[in-house]
Amino acid sequence: MPSETLSLAVIVGSVREGRFAPVVADWFVGQAREHGRFEVDLVGLADAPIPLEPPPVPPAMEPDLPRPASMEPLTRRLAAADAVVVLTPDCNRSFPASLKAAVDWCCTEWQAKPVGFAGYSGASGGLLAIEQLRQVFNELHAHTVRDYVSFPRYYELFSTDGTLKNPEGPHGAAKVMLDQLLWWGTILRDARGDRPFAV
């Protein structure tokens, strides 16, 4: 098996003040690095100024549309990724507006790349957000992998130092998803090559 690595962007979708997302993100980044086949880039949307209003022309019609200068670091990092993991809470039975804005302002950055999900919330563990995000990313010609990581009642699962009280299940789920991202990411990266994506 080849030992080369893939570039993995881990997107933290919540920008809420006092959000729990950094705890989950730190744990997941640790899992991805321990996997050994990914170069991990942790992308916090709270640090990336993104207009909440949609672009004047849909990116699907004009993929290279002008973007605000403040978005340049974000779009460059997403374009460089071979695979993506979106970390999201449930927000009123959906996903945060900050995440939708980031998705809507990009187009080619998502195309022909695998996307995985890690979710957390009080009851569903982020599954309500994840299932809606699958539809959104499929529309953008991304491939969402089957397995995911979920933390229902996350506040009961993590210790105050950010470690999991019972790590075996989440560690196993992360490994399965990362293996899927590696498989799809390698195939899709090689298929894309230097050519623009074509439907």
Secondary structure, 3 states (H helix, E strand, C coil): CCCCCEEEEEEECCCCCCCCHHHHHHHHHHHHHHHCCEEEEEEEHHHCCCCCCCCCCCCCCCCCCCCCHHHHHHHHHHHHCCEEEEEEECECCECCHHHHHHHHCCCCCCCCCEEEEEEEECCCCCHHHHHHHHHHHHHCCCEECCCCEEEECHHHHECCCCCECCCHHHHHHHHHHHHHHHHHHHHHHHHHCCCCCCC
